[in-house]
Amino acid sequence: MFQLGKTIKRLRTETGLSQRELAEAAGLTPSFLSLIESGEREPSLATIRSLAKALKTPAEIVIWDAVEVPKNLNKEDRRLCEMAKLVVRRYFETSDVASSR
């Protein structure tokens, strides 16, 4: 399952931004951001990039974090998927990929 709105909200709250602050930084209205976070609207790729930039997070991480690991996986497979997500996040956080944005 893909939970983009939920991920954006989590990243926003982790960075201590209000909806209004993030919306303004990304060039969106607070009401549109609210619709995205609630899952009522799916943002375009351009909007995802704007939000990621405002969150100071690579767009790839925003998208990757939005992919939820299926709950019906066995413990070993679930752990493997969670570790893969962590490896990708660390790669983007520590590599030249993140600094070239």
C-alpha positions in Angstrom: 0.0 0.0 0.0 1.1 3.5 -0.8 0.5 6.1 2.0 2.0 9.3 0.7 -0.2 11.7 2.7 0.5 9.9 5.9 4.2 10.0 5.2 4.2 13.7 4.4 2.3 14.4 7.6 4.9 12.3 9.6 7.8 14.1 8.0 6.2 17.4 8.6 5.6 16.8 12.3 9.1 15.3 12.7 10.5 18.6 11.4 8.3 20.7 13.7 6.4 22.4 10.8 2.8 23.4 10.9 0.6 22.6 7.9 0.6 26.3 7.1 4.4 26.6 7.3 5.0 23.6 5.0 2.3 24.6 2.6 3.8 28.1 2.2 7.3 26.7 1.8 6.1 24.3 -0.9 3.9 26.9 -2.7 0.7 25.2 -1.8 -2.4 26.3 0.1 -2.9 24.9 3.6 -6.2 23.4 2.5 -4.6 21.5 -0.4 -1.9 20.2 1.9 -4.6 19.0 4.3 -6.3 17.1 1.6 -3.0 15.4 0.6 -2.2 14.5 4.2 -5.7 13.1 4.7 -5.4 11.0 1.6 -8.2 12.7 -0.2 -5.9 14.1 -3.0 -2.8 12.5 -4.6 -0.1 15.1 -5.4 1.6 15.4 -8.7 5.3 14.6 -9.0 6.0 18.3 -9.1 4.1 18.8 -5.9 6.0 15.9 -4.2 9.3 17.5 -5.3 8.1 20.9 -3.8 7.1 19.3 -0.5 10.3 17.3 -0.3 12.4 20.4 -0.9 10.5 22.2 1.8 11.0 19.3 4.1 14.7 19.2 3.2 14.3 15.5 2.2 15.0 13.9 -1.1 11.8 13.2 -3.1 13.0 9.6 -3.4 12.8 9.2 0.4 9.3 10.8 0.6 8.1 8.3 -2.1 10.1 5.3 -0.7 8.9 5.9 2.9 5.3 6.1 1.6 5.5 2.4 0.6 4.1 0.4 3.5 5.5 -3.0 4.2 2.6 -5.5 4.0 1.4 -6.6 7.4 0.8 -10.2 6.3 4.5 -10.9 5.8 6.3 -13.2 8.1 8.6 -11.7 10.7 11.8 -12.4 8.8 10.5 -11.0 5.5 9.0 -7.9 7.2 12.4 -7.3 8.9 14.1 -7.6 5.6 11.8 -5.1 3.9 12.2 -2.6 6.8 16.0 -2.9 6.6 15.9 -2.3 2.9 13.9 0.9 3.5 16.5 2.0 6.1 19.4 1.3 3.8 17.9 3.4 1.0 17.2 6.2 3.5 20.7 6.1 4.8 22.1 6.1 1.3 20.3 9.3 0.3 21.0 11.0 3.6 24.8 10.3 3.5 25.6 10.3 -0.2 26.4 13.0 -2.7 22.9 12.3 -4.1 21.3 14.2 -1.2 23.9 17.1 -1.3 23.3 17.6 -5.0 19.7 18.6 -4.5 
